[in-house]
């Protein structure tokens, strides 16, 4: 997953809560990644030309007042081709615009992010475009057991709760719960239309305080063409209205009555690893689409999955582990973890989505024994 490509195309500046996947994708495309994130994992540092800690923390988010100086120091006088923003900036659209004044931004503007992450505007756009979308409201519903509550601009699933027992709060909104299977569509926008890279099936890794915490995703080898065309039409309509560019993803639910669009993530997301390809690198497609140029997308003949593993209990000193090549985002030896902290990401390939998901869960379970047996 981490092989370095020749340094033949200049540097890319990357800022995200976790920048490892973007750094790996940049390397596969032949770029030299300069990475600012919250973790500086050992494999992120190995991938990066230079890496530094992103100002802020997971609880309070990115420190917008210190981000520009941090990025300037990271470039070290280098002139990056572009900056790519990953997770962590969806609720900081003014900071996105400020970053774009200092560095060439490859990705969505603050205005595009504001438009697509505003739950009220998204609901209105979906209604006008005929896209099935859950009912939305700011005030507490009379039947909270049938609703979830979310943070406007939130990402990753950790901010989502069932609405029962929740009271209205600033920045939080209620969305009717839709039962069914979680499906994600990775797509590339050019400001007018959306070009779907592929579909994945996602699952959660519930925790007491985060019942919808992200667990993993498996790339689907097959998807109904008529349904894919229908969803592609939905995404093109939204891409045109918001002016979406570059890699984005859409979360959908497949229920008994068909597909419902839940939300749009206007950035490269968690499924980048399982869709990227050395012959048609997605970072190259992202950069080219963001500047109105033609791009290529990969084609797949098998399935691939990624899965985040979390600490089930506190670990006073994380043990030294000989990490298999099918892992990434490694915790460093000696690190103190609390229950729920991410430990690593696991990958697997297989001939079908179902077999690949079973394979990755077995790999993750065997790997977990290495640190759970050393808990102190």
N, C-alpha and C positions, 0 to 999 in steps of 0.2 A: 504493500500500500504506500510505502514511503520512498520509493526509489527516486533519486534526484535526476531531473532531466538536465541537458546541457544549458548553461547560462547564456542563451543566445538572443534574448528578447528584452533585456532590461528588467527593471525592478517594478514590483507591484506592492503598494502599501495596503495593508489589511488591518482592520480594526473590528473586533467582535468580542462578545463574552468569551467564546472559545474560537480561536482562529486556526486550529490545526487542520480541519477539513479544507478550508480555503487555501491554506499554505500548501497542502498536498496537491490540490487541484492546480495551483499556480505552478508548482514544480513539474507536474505532468505536462503542462502546456509550454514549458521551457522558460518560465519567468523566475526571477529571484524575489522571493517574498520577504517583505519587511513587516513583522507581525507585532501588534499590540493587543493583548488579551488579558483576562483575569487570572490565567493559570500558568502560562509559560511552562507547560508540560515538557518533559524531556524530549518527546518526539517532535513537539512544535519547535523547540529550540534547535533540534537537529535539522529540521526542514528549512528553517528560516535563515536568510542571509544575516539578519539581525532580529532580535526579539526583545520586547520590553513589557512591563506590566501596564495594562490599561488603567488609568486613574479611576478610582471608585471601588465598589465591591458589589457582590451579588445582592445584598440586602437593599442598598440605596441606589444601585445602578451606576452608570458611567458618569464621571464628574465632568460635566460639560465645560466648566471653567478652566480645566487643566488639559483638556484633550488636544488642543491645537499645539501647545508647547511640547507635549509628549510626542506628538507625531513629527514635529519639526526636529526634535532631538533624535528620533528614530531614523529619519532619513539621512541624518549626518551630512547634509549638503547634497545628497543624491537627488536627482530629479526623477521621481517615479512616473511611469507611464500613466498610472491612475491609482485612485484609492477605491477599494471595495469594502463596503460596510456589511458586516454580518449581523447577528442578533445583538440586541441591546440598544438599538437606536429608534425603535418603532414609536416610542413615546417622547422622542427628543428631536422633533422635526426642525426646530429652530437651530439646534446644534448641527444637524445634517446640512442645513443651508450654510451655516458658518464654515463647516469643513469644506464645502464646495467652493467657498470664496478663496480658500488657501491651497487646495489641491484639486486636480482634475477628477471629478467624481464619476465613476462608472457604476451607474445604478440609479435608483429612483430619487427624485428631488423631494424636499420636505413637503411640497404641495401635493405630490402624488401619494406620498405615504399618509399624509393627513386625510386625503380623500378616501383612500381604500381602507384605512383603519378606523375611520369614524363609523361606529355601528349604525348610527341613524342614517348617514348618507349611503352606506352600503345597503341597508335594508331598502331605502328608496330606489337606488339604482337597480337592485334585483327586481323589485316590483315593476318598474317601468320596462325592464328588459325581459320580463317573463321568466326569471330564474327562480326556482323554488328555494326559499330561504326561511329560516325559523323566525317566528314572531319575536319582536324585540320590544322592550320597554325599560324606562328608567325607574319607575316606581315598583313597589313590591306587588307581585301578582297575587290574586286571591287563592290560587292553587299552587303554592311554591314547590310542592312535591313533583311537579311536572316541568320544572324550570332549572336552569343552571345560572350562576352569576359569574361574570367575567370582568376583567379589567380592560377598559378601552385601550387598544394598542398593545395588549399583552401578547406574549408568545410562549410556546413551549409546553403549555398545558398545566404548568404548576400554579397558575393564577386562577384556575377554574374550580368552582365548588358547586355542590348541589345547593339550590336556593333555600331549601327548608332550614329555618333558623337564621338566615341571613337578613340583614336590614339594609336599606339603601345607603350608599356611601358615595362620596365624590369620586368620579372616574370609574365607578362600577356600574354595570348594567345587567339586566336579566334577559336571558334568551331561552326560548322554549326548548326543552330537551327533545332530541330526535333519536329514537332508538334505531340501531342498525350497525353496519360494519363501516369502520373508518377507512376511507380511501383518500390518498393524496395524489394530486397531479402536479408534476414539475413542468414548468413551461417557461418559454422565453418570450418576452414582450418587446415590441419595437415602437411602442407609443401608439400604435393603431390596431394591431392584431396580436394574437397569442399563438405560439407554435408549441404544441405539447411535446415534451421530451419523452415522457412515459408516466405510468401509473404505479403506485405502490400501495400496499395494504399496511396499515399502522396498528400498533397496539400500545396500551398503556402499561405502566409499572406503578400501580397505586401505592400510595403511602398515606398514613393517617391524616396528615395535614394537606396532602396533595393527591386527591383521588384520581386525577386525570394526568398525572405526571407522565411525560413521554417515556416509552419503553423501547420501541424499535420500529423498523419498517422493513418490508421485503418487496423487492421489485417484481412486478407482475409480468410474466412472460407473454401473456395473452390478455387482450381486452376487447370487448365487443366494439366493432368499428362504428356502428351507428351511435352507440352511447358515447364513444370517444369524440365523434364529430359533433354531437350535441353539446357536450361539455366544452369542447374547443370553441364552439360558437358563444357559449356563455362567457368564457374567459376573454375572448376577443372583444366582446361588448364592454366588459369591465375595463380591459386594458385601454380601450379607446377613450372611455370616459375619464379615467384617472391619469392617462398618459404613462402607463407602466412600461418600463424598459428593463432589459436584462433578465436574469434568472429570478423567478418568483415561484411560489407554490400555492395551490388551492387545497383546502381541506373540505372534504365532502363526506356525507353519510349515505350509504346505500341501504335503504329501508324497503319495506314491502311495496311501497308505491313508487319506487325509483330513487333517483339521486337528489339530494338536497345540498346546496352549497352552504358551508358554514362560515368560512372566512378566507381571506387572501393574506399571504405573507409576502410582502413586497421586497424580497431579498433572497439570496441563496440560502437554502435551509438545510435541515437535518438529513435530507436524502441525497445531498450532493455526492457523498461517497459512493452510493450504490448505483448511481447513474453516470458517473464520469468515465471517460474512456480516453486512452492515450492517443488513439487514431483520430478522434474528433473531440478534443478537450472542451469541456463545458465552460471553462474560464474564457477561452477564446471566443466562444459563442456569446458569452455575457458581454465581453468588451466590445465585440463587433456590433451586437444589437444595440448597445447603449449609444453608439455613435452612428447608427443608421447604415451599417455595412452588412453585406450578406454573410451568412455563417452556415456551418454544417452541424448536424446533430448526430449523435451515435445511434447505432442499431444494435439490438441485443438478441442473443440466441439462447440465453439461459436466465437464471434468476440469481439475485444477490440480496443479502440481508445485512443490516447493521443493528446492533442492540447495545444499549447503555446498561452497564451493571452498576449497582449502587451498594453502598455499605449497609448491611442489614442491622448492624449494631456499631457502637463506637469502637474505634481502633486507635490505641494509644500511640503505637509506632508501626506504621505500615511496613510490612516485610519487604525484603529485596526479592524480586521475582524475575525469573528468566522469561520475559514476555514472548509469547509466540508471535510469528509474523502476521497472524490474522487478528491482531489487536492494535489499538491506538489509544491516544489520550491517557497515557499511563500516569498513575499516581507515583510520586517519588518516594523512595525508601525513607523511612523515619517520619513521614508526614502523619500528623494527628488528624483523624477523621471523626466526624460525628455521624450518627445514623442518618442515612439518606444522602450522604455525599456521593457524587459519582466516582467510580474507581477506574473504569476504562470503557472503551468501546470494542465490541467484538464483531467480526465479520465472518460471513460464510457464503459459499456459492453452491448451487445445485441445479438440477434439471427442471425443477418446478418450485413454485412459491411455497406450497405446503411442506415439501421435503426440506427445503432450505430453512424454513422457520423451525422445523423440528431439529435440524442439524445445529443451528446456531444456539438454541436453548440448551442443548446437550453440551456444547462447547463452553458456554457461559457457566453452566453448573459445575463442570469439572474445574474450571479456572477459579471459581469462587472458593473452592475448598482450600486453595493455596493461601488465601489471606484469612479466611474464617477460622482455619485451624491454628492460626497464629495470633488470634485476638488476645489482648491482655487487658 
